[in-house]
């Protein structure tokens, strides 16, 4: 089984519970992305982390991480508007190829194909849904355990799925199996994703030879 084509990352790098459990107490707040990027290779940024950032903030992200680090932007359907498109355009202009995709979360609002066209012009779009409408041209579905999909590039692991290494390994193997040989990204969710579980997952990947 391939193991070199999958990276582990979190939904956001700013979590209050990480202040003492993950980040050193004396670590300045503006060094946290740098610290995170030394342990993990990508992050899926939540809307509140990028929606109102300035160009200097975005430029600082690049300075804080190594050249191989990658970014995904997450937003809910209800967040898709002209202002969000403009901000994503600014981020794309600075991050360039380091912006690897946009992840759209369902929130009860209707998803119109026209909403996704502007987003697709900026970066690959991944929709976190159980069914991608046939009219959503070019949009790919995200993986979750139990979701009947194949070929997904981005997957999500809930906190309860990471309760022990055996259970976590089963989820990781299922994700890799459906994803094939393409580059894969497994996102750990939660108000404060367990960095221990994420590091355990990296150990599991070393075992999958």
N, C-alpha and C positions, 0 to 999 in steps of 0.2 A: 504494500500500500504506500502511495506517495505521501510524504510528509513535508517536503520542501516547498510545496505550493500553497501553504496556508499560513496566514498570520493571525495573531490574537490581538484584540484591541478592545477598548471600552467605549461606551456611550458617554462621551464627555470626559474631561480630565479634572474638572473642578467639582468635587464632592466634599461636603462638610465632614463626613465621616473619615475621609482620607487625610484630614489635617493632622491627625495624630497616629492613625493606623498605617498610613503609607508614606506620606511626606514627612521628612525630619522636622522637628519642632522649630528649628532655627533656619529653615529654608525660606528665603523671601518668596512672597506670593508670585512675583513675576518670573521666578525660576522654575515654576512647577511644570510647565510644558517641556522644558529642557530635561528635567528630571524624569518625567514620564517617558519621553522619547528614548531614553537610554535603556528602558526595559521593554518597550513595545514599539511596533513598527508603523502603527496607524492609529487614528482616532476618528470616530464618528461624532462630529460636533453637534450639540443640540442647538436649536434655533436661538436660544437666549445667549449663546456663546459667540455667535457670529453675526446676528441680524443687525446690530447697531455698532459694530466695530469700525474704527477708522482705518484709513489706508496704512497709517503708521503702525497700528496694532497688527494688521495682516502681515506687513513686512517684518514685524518682530517675530511672528510665528516662524517664518523661514529662517531667521537668524538663530532661533532657539533650537532648531532640530537639525539632524544630519540630513544629507542629501537624499537618502533613501526613504525618509519618512513620508507618509502619505496622509492626505486629509479627505474625509467625506463630510458633506453637510447634510444634516437632517432637518426636515420641517414637516409640519402637518398640512393636510390638504387645505385647511382654513387659513394657513399662513401664505398661500400662493397668491401673490398680488404683484402689481407693478413695482412697488418698493422692494419687495423681496428679489424680484428678477434683476433690478438694478444693482442691489447689493451683491448678489451672486456674480453678476458680471464684473463688478469691481474685484471681488475675491479671485475670480478666474483670471483676470488680467494680471494679478500679482503672483498667484500660486502656479498658474499655467498648468503643466502636466502633473503637478503635485496634487491638484484637485482631481480626485479619481472618480467622483460620482456624487449624486444627490439621492438621498433616501427619503421617500415620501411615506409618512405614516397616516393611516386612515383615522379620521376623527368624527365620523358621522356626516361630514359634508360630502356633497356629490362631487365625484371626480369627473371633470369634463376633459375630453381628449385635447381640446384647445389649450387647457391649462398646462398640459405636459409638453406641448410643442415648443414653447419658449424655453422651458427648462432643458429639453433634450438638445437644444442648440448650444447650450453652455457646457453640459457634461452628461455622461451616461446617467440614466434615471432608473432607480430601483424602487419598486412599489411594495410596501409591506402589506400584502393582502392575500387572502386565500384564493382569489381568482382575478387574473388580469384580463380585462375586457379585450376582445379581438381588435377593437378600434384603437387600442393604446399601442400604436406602431412604435417599435423600437424600445419599449419599456419592458424591463425584466422584473420578475418576482423575487422577493427575498425568501430565504429558507427558514423554516421553523420545524422542529421535530413534529411529525404527524401531518405536516402539510404535503399534499400530493403534488409535488413539483420536482422538476429535475433541471440540471444545468444552471442552478443558482450560484451567483458569484459571492453574494453576501448572505450570511446567516446570523441568527440571533440565538443566544443562550440565556434563558431565564435564570434567576437566582436559584430556584429550587432544582434546576437541572444540574447545578454545580455543587450539590450538597456533598458529594464524595467523588473520588477519582474514578471509580468503576462506572458510575452513572455518567460522569462527564465524558469518559472515553467512548462510551456507547454513542453519545450525541455527536462527538467529534468524528467518529468513524462513519456515522450515517451522513453527516454533512459532506465529508470528503467523497464518499461513494456517489452521491448524487451530483457532485460538482465536477467530477472528472479531473482532467489534468490542468485546467485553467487556474489562474491565480485566485485563491479564495481568501475571504476575510470573515472571521467569526467574531461577532460583537457581543460582549458581555453586558447585559442590561442590569438595571436596578438603580435605586436612589444612590447607592454607593456600591458599584460592582466590586466583588471581592478580588483584590489584587493577588491574594494568595491563590485563589482558584485559577486566576489567569496565568500565574506563574506555574501552577501545577499542570495546566493545560500545555504549556510549553514543554514541560517534562514528558508529558504523554506523547507529544509529537516526536520527541527524540526516541521514543520507544517504538514508534510505528515505522518500521523499516521493511 
